[in-house]
């Protein structure tokens, strides 16, 4: 199952759903190809954005 399928189902169930592709290094939807330090920085920024948008203090992965 992909996020394209799962995201609408979770949203209909009342969950707030965010996804990201990190470390793509220009490869489009293919992620996790960048050095770990770069990917970690991207994930950190993504988490900050989700927390700011939702007001959540904790995210569930």
C-alpha positions as CSV (number, residue, x, y, z in Angstrom):
1,X,0.0,0.0,0.0
2,X,1.3,3.5,-0.8
3,X,0.9,6.8,0.9
4,X,-1.4,7.8,-2.1
5,X,-3.8,5.1,-1.0
6,X,-3.3,5.2,2.8
7,X,-3.3,9.0,3.3
8,X,-7.0,9.6,2.3
9,X,-8.1,6.6,4.5
10,X,-6.2,8.0,7.5
11,X,-7.6,11.5,6.9
12,X,-11.1,10.1,6.7
13,X,-10.5,8.4,10.1
14,X,-9.6,11.8,11.6
15,X,-5.9,11.7,11.4
16,X,-3.7,14.6,10.2
17,X,-1.4,13.1,7.6
18,X,1.9,14.6,6.3
19,X,4.5,12.9,4.1
20,X,7.8,13.9,2.7
21,X,10.6,12.5,0.5
22,X,14.0,13.3,2.0
23,X,17.4,12.9,0.5
24,X,16.3,12.8,-3.1
25,X,19.3,14.6,-4.4
26,X,17.4,15.6,-7.6
27,X,16.1,12.1,-8.2
28,X,12.4,13.1,-8.0
29,X,10.3,10.7,-5.8
30,X,13.3,8.4,-5.0
31,X,14.5,9.3,-1.5
32,X,17.1,8.3,1.0
33,X,19.9,8.7,-1.5
34,X,21.6,11.7,0.1
35,X,24.3,11.6,2.9
36,X,22.7,10.9,6.3
37,X,23.6,14.3,7.6
38,X,21.7,16.0,4.7
39,X,18.7,13.7,5.1
40,X,18.7,14.3,8.9
41,X,18.6,18.1,8.4
42,X,15.8,17.7,5.9
43,X,13.8,15.5,8.2
44,X,14.4,17.9,11.1
45,X,13.0,20.8,9.0
46,X,10.0,18.7,8.0
47,X,9.3,17.9,11.7
48,X,9.5,21.6,12.6
49,X,7.0,22.4,9.8
50,X,4.5,19.8,10.9
51,X,4.8,20.8,14.6
52,X,4.3,24.5,13.6
53,X,1.3,23.7,11.4
54,X,-0.4,21.4,13.8
55,X,0.7,22.7,17.2
56,X,1.7,19.2,18.1
57,X,4.4,18.6,20.6
58,X,4.9,15.0,19.6
59,X,4.7,13.3,16.2
60,X,4.0,9.6,15.6
61,X,5.9,7.8,12.9
